[in-house]
Amino acid sequence: LNDLLTSGAKYAQQLQLTWVVDPALLEDVRSLSRCAHAPGAAKAATTWLTDLRTMTRNQPMFVTPYADVELSLIGQHHSNDVRRAFLFGRDLAGQILGRDLGVGATDPAASGSPPITSAAWPPSGSADFPTMETLAATANVQTLLLDDSSVPAGPQNAFVTYNGVGFATHVLLYSHALGEVLSRATAKPGPAFAAAQDYLAETAAMAQSRTPSAIIVAPPR
């Protein structure tokens, strides 16, 4: 976790990075920081939470529903559970991080943080229209981050679509190809070098496309 935080903070401005956090993880770390029977682990957890608050305070962030539940549960008549996971997760993460991560946190002057729009990143990378409609109506999700392999090809990978409840949903398509490249990367020199070269080649090809658009990358889950 510390390696992820350090790397993210180093490249956040340069790469226009957005933080995505599971509130359940934050709760686990906070619990560990209060563990009197393991003072060493508690100290490390406390330091990490402090660094997370400091390093991400002025960076865009959204949280997953609590425990990053699979959004396809909506189609299995569990939409109320998903809604509660969103609402509880936002409140809990906001409390732990000391910032407003709820819908409507759009005034940087008031919050000290950049504008935040309620967003969702389905674990499967896909979401059908009923799921999008339900998320907009019950959890006020205004942005979806989806795998570009799950959506028919279009001219751009960032667009707005009607969500069925009188509002528009912003859809961001992250690159499936780049995700596969990152999934092959390991700490070993050979695979790490090969992944870096493949990543450069893929992004160069995207930049030279006839219809270039934003390059959106999401790490492999």
Beta strands, then each sheet from edge to edge (+ up, - down):
strand 1: 19-21
strand 2: 61-63
strand 3: 119-120
strand 4: 143-147
strand 5: 158-162
strand 6: 168-174
sheet 1: 1+ 2+
sheet 2: 3+ 4+ 6+ 5-
end
